[in-house]
Every structure is written in C-alpha cells, then in structure tokens.
C-alpha cells in the first residue's frame, strides 16, 4: 500500500499504522488503482500523516480533512 513508504520514515506503533491505513482507504471519490509509485497516492498519504500529527485520530475524519485540503 502506498502509505507504507511514508510511514517507514517515522516510528509509529502498530495501532497507529492500522488507523492511518484505514484513513487512507476511506476515499469519497470514485476508486482508482493505487500503485506504490503513484505520486498522487504519495501526496495523499503524506497529507493523512500530517493531519494525524495535528491531532486528528478518527480515520473517517482524517480522510474527510485530507480530501477537503487536497481538493
């Protein structure tokens, strides 16, 4: 999954990784293939991590904020 690469750069507990993966998988837009080298997926993953670091911890809220901030 594309979010794994940015997560390797920090020390997250397994439950944090699970939460961020769930946030990454919640997407209000139509599905598109996720490739590990897709730059759009990388941007979304980094935004999700950024929102989590700002104090948001519910996957659905993180996903909604990421979608709103990225447009």
C-alpha positions in Angstrom: 0.0 0.0 0.0 1.4 3.5 -0.9 1.1 4.8 2.7 3.7 2.3 3.9 6.6 4.2 2.4 6.0 7.5 4.3 5.2 5.5 7.5 8.7 3.9 7.3 10.2 7.4 7.9 8.7 7.6 11.4 8.3 5.3 14.4 4.6 4.5 14.6 3.0 1.9 16.8 1.1 -0.9 15.0 -2.3 0.5 16.1 -1.3 3.9 14.6 -0.2 2.3 11.3 -3.6 0.5 11.2 -5.5 3.7 11.8 -3.6 5.6 9.1 -4.1 2.7 6.7 -7.8 2.8 7.4 -7.9 6.6 6.8 -6.0 6.1 3.5 -8.6 3.6 2.3 -11.6 5.8 3.1 -12.0 7.9 0.0 -15.2 9.7 -1.1 -14.0 9.9 -4.7 -14.5 7.1 -7.2 -11.9 4.4 -6.8 -8.7 4.5 -8.9 -5.9 1.9 -8.9 -3.4 2.5 -6.2 0.2 1.9 -7.3 3.1 2.1 -4.9 4.9 4.5 -7.2 1.8 6.8 -7.9 2.8 10.3 -6.9 -0.9 11.2 -6.1 -1.1 8.4 -3.6 2.1 9.6 -2.1 0.7 13.1 -1.7 -2.5 11.8 -0.1 -0.5 9.5 2.2 1.7 12.4 3.4 -1.4 14.6 4.0 -3.1 11.8 6.1 0.1 11.6 8.2 0.2 15.4 8.6 -3.4 15.5 9.7 -2.9 12.7 12.2 0.1 14.6 13.6 -2.1 17.7 14.1 -4.2 15.7 16.5 -7.0 14.1 14.4 -7.3 10.4 15.1 -10.5 9.1 13.6 -9.9 7.5 10.2 -13.1 8.9 8.6 -12.3 12.4 9.9 -8.7 12.2 8.7 -9.9 11.1 5.3 -12.5 13.9 5.0 -10.0 16.5 6.1 -7.4 15.2 3.6 -10.0 15.3 0.8 -11.0 18.8 1.7 -7.5 20.1 1.9 -6.3 18.5 -1.2 -9.4 19.3 -3.2 
